[in-house]
């Protein structure tokens, strides 16, 4: 067994959050008089920090982006958080990895408090020894910071034993900046080209591929 510590991204990797996230973004944008009718145009909000996305995709100022995140959370914290589902086969995977002796960790740019709620809601928190996320004040939001926090908190000293699994380039780049391996998944919201260009060590097309790569 090459890897002992498995770090998972949440949105687009463990769960499909598309309805909750896009509804929350639409709610925030309406506060600025912006109507979005094509939900697929908001898929780019899945993965990167929200503050960055509002600034990048809608040219919001720093303060406008901060306000937009608060508007986003108005909808998300009570409704959007549960407009979500665990990808088919993922609980079976988590069970298999845990039974093999691997330590599972969540590393997400989503606020830690929301990530824990989601894992508990879907009854999969029992598979994870630690959940690393951002803070509600907007700090520790970059993926490299989250991964670094997870590695330090779990006292992982042999970096060759850890791998980060995610669907976007941010997961791969964050893993590289912390000196650990990475696996990109294609069933989320990134593309093969994006993940390969970021330098993913492995590419998994489906949940079964993740199990094959980690346990073979």
ABEGO torsion letter per residue (X at the ends): XABABBBBBABGAABBAAAAAAAAAAAAAAAAGBBBABAAAAAAABGBBAAAAAAAAAGBBAAAAAAAAAAAAAAAAAAAAABBBBBBGAAAAAAAAAAAGBBBBBBBABBAAAAAAAAAAAGAAAABABBBBBBAAGBGABAAAAAAAAAAAAGBABAAABBBBBABAAAAAAAAAAGBBBBBBAABABBAAAAAAAGBABBBABAAAAAAAAAX
